[in-house]
């Protein structure tokens, strides 16, 4: 029998991730390919970070925000780019690509992300953008 989880119910009962200071929940999958849901309210930002291994695939379920990216470098602001994302958008974040997502809108920003499970733990490196 399949284990079925409802992402919206999980979010309703989810406490804030104290490392990311946002709502982030593992939904299903395994160590290699895990599905996460991320929720950002008005004026919340997913801190700038990168991963050394594998890609992350994002899909915007609801809301809109700004994703800022750059490839990891000791030189600040090299290749730094901010882009608007909104409901229905999808994109891929590559290894060593610093990424930060913020919500400056009233509507809640909900994101589905597929990544190795380690991206929500041991392979999460915080930096300044």
Backbone torsions as a table, in degrees:
resi	resn	phi	psi	omega
1	UNK	NA	138.5	178.1
2	UNK	-72.5	145.8	171.6
3	UNK	-92.1	112.7	-177.5
4	UNK	-106.0	129.6	179.2
5	UNK	-122.7	143.1	177.1
6	UNK	-100.9	113.4	-176.0
7	UNK	-59.7	-38.2	-178.4
8	UNK	-68.1	-38.0	176.1
9	UNK	-67.3	-38.5	177.9
10	UNK	-62.1	-44.3	178.6
11	UNK	-61.6	-39.5	179.9
12	UNK	-60.3	-31.0	-176.5
13	UNK	-106.6	7.7	-173.1
14	UNK	-88.0	133.5	172.7
15	UNK	-84.5	164.3	-179.2
16	UNK	-70.2	135.1	172.7
17	UNK	-68.1	117.0	-173.6
18	UNK	-73.4	-17.4	175.6
19	UNK	-81.4	-49.2	-178.5
20	UNK	-85.3	-16.4	-178.4
21	UNK	60.4	30.3	179.1
22	UNK	-143.0	175.9	175.6
23	UNK	-88.8	113.5	177.6
24	UNK	-134.0	127.5	-178.4
25	UNK	-135.4	137.0	170.1
26	UNK	-75.2	129.7	-179.9
27	UNK	-102.5	-51.3	-177.0
28	UNK	-164.6	169.5	177.7
29	UNK	118.8	-159.3	179.0
30	UNK	-137.1	-165.4	-176.9
31	UNK	-64.0	-32.2	-176.3
32	UNK	-85.1	-34.6	-176.8
33	UNK	-142.6	103.2	-178.2
34	UNK	-118.2	147.2	176.9
35	UNK	-105.8	125.3	179.2
36	UNK	-118.0	154.1	169.1
37	UNK	-119.6	138.1	-178.3
38	UNK	-125.2	137.6	179.1
39	UNK	-130.5	126.6	177.6
40	UNK	-122.5	126.5	175.2
41	UNK	-88.8	175.7	179.4
42	UNK	-49.5	134.2	175.4
43	UNK	66.1	23.9	173.9
44	UNK	-105.7	149.4	-179.2
45	UNK	-134.9	133.0	169.9
46	UNK	-75.6	119.0	-173.3
47	UNK	-57.7	150.5	178.2
48	UNK	-63.4	129.4	-179.3
49	UNK	-159.4	167.9	174.8
50	UNK	-142.5	168.4	178.8
51	UNK	-125.7	144.5	-179.1
52	UNK	-84.7	-24.9	-174.7
53	UNK	-119.0	138.7	167.2
54	UNK	61.6	170.4	-178.0
55	UNK	-95.6	166.3	169.3
56	UNK	-123.3	137.7	176.4
57	UNK	-113.2	128.5	-178.2
58	UNK	-114.5	145.7	172.8
59	UNK	-136.9	126.2	-179.3
60	UNK	-84.8	112.2	179.8
61	UNK	-77.2	-43.9	-178.7
62	UNK	-154.9	157.2	177.8
63	UNK	84.0	-167.0	178.7
64	UNK	-151.8	160.0	-178.7
65	UNK	-165.9	-170.0	178.3
66	UNK	-123.2	127.8	171.5
67	UNK	-107.3	129.4	176.7
68	UNK	-112.3	131.2	-177.6
69	UNK	-134.1	157.8	167.7
70	UNK	-168.3	154.3	177.8
71	UNK	-81.1	143.6	-176.4
72	UNK	-55.5	128.0	-179.9
73	UNK	-159.1	151.3	174.9
74	UNK	-70.3	-19.3	-179.7
75	UNK	-89.2	119.1	179.6
76	UNK	-72.5	148.1	173.9
77	UNK	70.1	12.7	173.6
78	UNK	-80.2	125.2	179.8
79	UNK	61.1	19.9	179.6
80	UNK	-71.9	133.0	-176.6
81	UNK	-146.0	136.2	175.5
82	UNK	-114.0	136.0	-179.1
83	UNK	-136.5	145.6	177.4
84	UNK	-79.7	136.5	174.4
85	UNK	-127.4	148.9	-177.9
86	UNK	-148.1	169.4	-179.8
87	UNK	-42.7	128.9	179.2
88	UNK	95.2	-14.4	-179.6
89	UNK	-77.1	148.2	173.2
90	UNK	-136.9	153.3	179.8
91	UNK	-161.9	163.4	-179.4
92	UNK	-116.8	134.6	174.7
93	UNK	-107.2	129.3	-175.2
94	UNK	-96.1	162.4	176.7
95	UNK	-54.4	141.2	180.0
96	UNK	66.1	12.2	174.8
97	UNK	-95.2	109.1	179.1
98	UNK	-66.5	137.6	179.8
99	UNK	-143.3	143.3	-180.0
100	UNK	-144.3	132.2	-179.2
101	UNK	-121.3	133.6	179.2
102	UNK	-130.5	152.5	177.8
103	UNK	-117.9	113.3	176.8
104	UNK	-112.5	25.8	-178.0
105	UNK	-123.1	158.5	-178.0
106	UNK	-65.9	-34.7	-178.2
107	UNK	-73.3	140.2	178.0
108	UNK	-64.5	136.1	176.9
109	UNK	-95.3	116.2	178.3
110	UNK	-115.5	132.6	-173.9
111	UNK	-131.1	135.3	167.4
112	UNK	-99.0	136.8	179.4
113	UNK	-132.7	135.8	174.1
114	UNK	-111.3	126.2	-176.7
115	UNK	-163.9	166.3	170.8
116	UNK	-59.4	147.4	-178.6
117	UNK	-60.3	-27.6	179.7
118	UNK	-63.5	-18.8	178.8
119	UNK	-66.7	-16.8	176.1
120	UNK	-104.7	26.8	-177.7
121	UNK	-162.2	-103.7	-170.9
122	UNK	-70.2	-26.9	179.8
123	UNK	-106.9	59.9	179.0
124	UNK	-137.4	108.9	-173.1
125	UNK	-115.3	112.0	-176.7
126	UNK	-84.0	139.7	-179.7
127	UNK	-144.6	170.4	172.3
128	UNK	-93.1	139.5	176.1
129	UNK	-91.6	NA	NA
